Amino acid sequence: MNSQLIDRLWFKLGANGLPYEVPIHPQLVHFTLGLFIIAIIFDIAGTLFRFEKPILKFLALTAIRSSFFDVGWYNLLASAVITFFTVAAGFFEMMLANPPTNMKSAWGLGAGTTMLLHGIGGILLLAAIVAMTVWRGLQRYRWRKDATIQVQWSYLLVGIFMLGLLFIHGTLGAQMGDEFGIHNTAAGLIRQGKNPNLLLK
């Protein structure tokens, strides 16, 4: 990023190239992923299994189908909300990135291309998660509110497809940190000619 802009914003960047010690985007990414994965898994569980009778009686726990759909809905809703912050943090940290120009990832992509694909993919996935949340809300409160099975098979298939897209997209993000050392504190110290083994204790 332009050093004059950094000076104008009064950022003091650390060894990881960020004004804070731990990158925010990867933390929020895992929150987004966890919520979305749980949402789809619980909707699948509610659709495939008949949990109308209490189970695990020795623990006095009851599980009914509608509870699985409740977990699916609220996790998807939370995922849609948190993903806005995930994408915003990702773009902020991407603006401060200083990717290497002479390296290729395991997929044969350069750092700049990987960052571009990850950024565009993040916006598209945000739009997809929001669209799925609207779709899921219409099923819950309008189309299937009186039905035993609250979600459509097409919704579940799209959800499973989305899990595959999230895996590919997440791999691009992991390559940025692992293979290119973007916002990686140890990699930043090595670039500065310092020994991370001495400084990171």
Buried (B, 14 or more C-beta within 10 A) or exposed (E): BEEEEBEEEEBEBBBBBBBEEEBBBBEBBEBBBBBBBBBBBBBBBBBEEEBEEEEEEEEEEEBBBEEBBBBBBBBBBBBBBBBBBBBBBBEEBBEBBBBBEEEBBEEEBBBEBBBBBBBEBBEEBBEBBBEBBEBBBEBBEEBBEEEEBBBBEEBBEBBEEBEEEBEEBBBBBBBBBBBBBBBBBBBBBBBEEBEBEEEEE
